Amino acid sequence: MDQNADSLPVLVKGRQGIMERKPRRNSPLRTLVFCVGLYVFDSLILGTPFFGVLVAFIALVFNLFTSLVNLLRTNRSSALRHGLKALICILTIVAIVGTYALDQRRGRANAERIIKAVEAYHGECETYPWQLEDLVPRFIPKIPRSSVNLFFYQYYYRRGREENQDPYLVWVAQPPFGRYLYNFETKEWHYLD
């Protein structure tokens, strides 16, 4: 009689006395739902990969260790279940880091589109625009988003009131800090924080 430890009944004391029930398993479906939620929270709300990657990595290490222990105890079904959870964690880490990398690339490309539109405006009007909306629709169809993030998705443009103040474009690449600044006079990118 070879039963897995997961399928052995558990005795629980209840109102009607001692009852027998099977233990609940933390299924890979629960892990998948958790990881999807983690991905959405990390990519759409935080916009930075560190929290999601850290949590998924901790879950990955735990599930790999548990899978290995169950494999050594010849509990193959539990080892397979935890191995599947580890795979879900790996895919979550890849999805979070991949989305962040694509978001960075998209943000930089959209910033370059805005810079070209501002330069075209400057070339035609011999002055810089007061705001990005002055570029629409003649120089750019619409002001693009800088990221898929729900909170830090805008580009910030500032033109000084004085003639000697350089206009600049700011892009929040890694919320809440990690801002890039483009100076239109020097035509250089600078990293603020």
C-alpha positions as CSV (number, residue, x, y, z in Angstrom):
1,M,0.0,0.0,0.0
2,D,2.0,2.9,-1.4
3,Q,0.2,6.2,-0.7
4,N,1.6,9.6,-1.2
5,A,1.9,11.8,1.8
6,D,-0.3,14.4,0.1
7,S,-3.2,12.0,-0.2
8,L,-3.2,10.7,3.4
9,P,-6.2,11.9,5.4
10,V,-5.8,14.5,8.2
11,L,-7.8,14.3,11.4
12,V,-9.4,17.6,12.3
13,K,-11.3,18.5,15.5
14,G,-14.5,20.2,14.7
15,R,-17.9,20.9,16.3
16,Q,-19.1,17.4,15.6
17,G,-16.0,15.8,17.0
18,I,-13.0,14.5,15.2
19,M,-13.4,14.4,11.4
20,E,-11.3,13.2,8.6
21,R,-10.4,15.3,5.6
22,K,-7.8,15.4,2.9
23,P,-5.3,18.2,3.1
24,R,-5.6,21.1,0.7
25,R,-3.0,21.3,-2.0
26,N,-1.6,24.5,-3.2
27,S,-2.2,23.8,-6.9
28,P,-0.2,25.2,-9.8
29,L,-3.4,27.0,-10.9
30,R,-3.2,29.1,-7.7
31,T,0.4,29.8,-8.4
32,L,-0.5,30.9,-11.9
33,V,-3.2,33.2,-10.7
34,F,-0.8,34.7,-8.2
35,C,2.0,35.2,-10.7
36,V,-0.4,36.8,-13.2
37,G,-1.5,39.2,-10.5
38,L,2.2,39.9,-9.6
39,Y,3.0,40.6,-13.3
40,V,0.1,43.0,-13.7
41,F,0.9,44.8,-10.4
42,D,4.6,45.0,-11.2
43,S,4.3,46.0,-14.9
44,L,1.2,48.2,-14.9
45,I,1.2,49.8,-11.5
46,L,4.8,49.9,-10.2
47,G,6.5,49.9,-13.6
48,T,9.7,48.6,-12.1
49,P,10.8,44.9,-12.3
50,F,12.5,44.6,-8.9
51,F,9.5,43.8,-6.6
52,G,8.0,41.2,-8.9
53,V,11.3,39.5,-9.8
54,L,12.2,39.3,-6.1
55,V,8.9,37.7,-5.1
56,A,8.9,35.3,-8.1
57,F,12.6,34.4,-7.4
58,I,11.8,33.6,-3.8
59,A,8.9,31.4,-4.9
60,L,11.1,29.8,-7.5
61,V,13.8,28.8,-5.0
62,F,11.1,27.5,-2.6
63,N,9.4,25.4,-5.2
64,L,12.6,24.0,-6.6
65,F,13.8,23.0,-3.2
66,T,10.4,21.5,-2.3
67,S,10.4,19.7,-5.7
68,L,13.8,18.3,-5.1
69,V,13.0,17.1,-1.5
70,N,9.8,15.4,-2.8
71,L,11.7,13.8,-5.6
72,L,14.3,12.4,-3.1
73,R,11.4,11.1,-1.0
74,T,10.0,9.4,-4.2
75,N,6.8,11.5,-4.0
76,R,6.7,12.1,-7.7
77,S,3.3,13.8,-7.9
78,S,4.2,16.4,-5.4
79,A,7.6,16.9,-7.0
80,L,6.0,17.4,-10.4
81,R,3.5,19.8,-8.9
82,H,6.2,22.0,-7.3
83,G,8.3,21.7,-10.5
84,L,5.4,23.1,-12.5
85,K,5.1,25.9,-10.0
86,A,8.8,26.6,-10.4
87,L,8.3,26.8,-14.1
88,I,5.5,29.3,-13.7
89,C,7.8,31.4,-11.5
90,I,10.5,31.3,-14.2
91,L,8.0,32.4,-16.9
92,T,6.8,35.2,-14.6
93,I,10.4,36.5,-14.2
94,V,10.9,36.3,-17.9
95,A,7.6,38.1,-18.6
96,I,8.3,40.9,-16.0
97,V,11.9,41.5,-17.2
98,G,10.9,41.3,-20.9
99,T,8.0,43.8,-20.5
100,Y,10.3,46.2,-18.7
101,A,13.0,45.9,-21.4
102,L,10.4,46.5,-24.2
103,D,8.9,49.3,-22.2
104,Q,12.3,51.0,-21.9
105,R,12.9,50.6,-25.7
106,R,9.4,51.9,-26.5
107,G,9.9,54.9,-24.1
108,R,13.2,55.9,-25.7
109,A,11.8,55.5,-29.3
110,N,8.8,57.7,-28.4
111,A,11.0,60.2,-26.8
112,E,13.1,60.4,-30.0
113,R,9.9,61.0,-32.0
114,I,9.0,63.9,-29.7
115,I,12.5,65.3,-30.0
116,K,12.3,65.2,-33.8
117,A,8.9,67.0,-33.7
118,V,10.2,69.7,-31.3
119,E,13.3,70.2,-33.6
120,A,11.0,70.4,-36.6
121,Y,8.9,73.0,-34.8
122,H,12.0,74.9,-33.8
123,G,13.3,74.8,-37.4
124,E,10.0,76.2,-38.8
125,C,9.0,78.7,-36.1
126,E,12.6,79.6,-34.9
127,T,11.5,79.1,-31.3
128,Y,10.8,76.1,-29.1
129,P,7.1,75.2,-28.3
130,W,5.7,76.3,-24.9
131,Q,4.2,72.8,-24.4
132,L,4.1,69.5,-26.2
133,E,0.5,70.0,-27.2
134,D,1.7,72.8,-29.6
135,L,3.2,70.0,-31.7
136,V,-0.2,68.2,-32.3
137,P,-1.3,67.5,-35.1
138,R,1.1,69.4,-37.4
139,F,4.4,67.9,-36.3
140,I,3.2,64.8,-34.5
141,P,-0.2,63.1,-34.7
142,K,-0.5,62.8,-30.9
143,I,1.8,62.8,-27.9
144,P,2.8,59.2,-27.3
145,R,2.9,57.4,-23.9
146,S,6.2,56.8,-22.4
147,S,5.3,53.4,-21.0
148,V,2.5,50.9,-20.3
149,N,2.6,52.0,-16.6
150,L,-0.7,53.5,-15.3
151,F,0.9,56.3,-13.4
152,F,4.2,57.3,-14.9
153,Y,3.4,57.3,-18.6
154,Q,3.9,61.0,-19.6
155,Y,6.7,62.9,-21.0
156,Y,7.4,66.2,-19.3
157,Y,8.5,69.2,-21.4
158,R,9.7,72.5,-19.9
159,R,10.7,75.6,-21.7
160,G,12.0,78.4,-19.5
161,R,10.4,81.8,-19.6
162,E,13.8,83.5,-20.1
163,E,15.6,83.3,-23.5
164,N,18.8,81.8,-21.9
165,Q,17.0,78.9,-20.3
166,D,17.3,75.7,-22.2
167,P,14.2,73.7,-23.0
168,Y,14.2,70.0,-21.9
169,L,12.2,66.8,-22.1
170,V,11.9,64.5,-19.1
171,W,11.0,60.9,-19.2
172,V,10.5,58.7,-16.1
173,A,12.1,55.5,-17.2
174,Q,12.0,53.7,-13.9
175,P,9.3,55.0,-11.5
176,P,9.4,56.9,-9.2
177,F,12.9,57.9,-9.9
178,G,15.2,57.0,-12.9
179,R,14.4,60.1,-14.9
180,Y,16.1,60.9,-18.1
181,L,16.4,64.5,-19.2
182,Y,17.0,65.6,-22.8
183,N,18.4,69.1,-23.2
184,F,17.4,70.6,-26.6
185,E,20.3,73.1,-26.8
186,T,23.1,70.6,-26.0
187,K,21.2,67.8,-27.7
188,E,22.3,65.4,-24.9
189,W,20.6,62.9,-22.6
190,H,21.3,63.2,-18.8
191,Y,20.3,60.8,-16.1
192,L,18.7,62.7,-13.1
193,D,18.4,60.1,-10.4
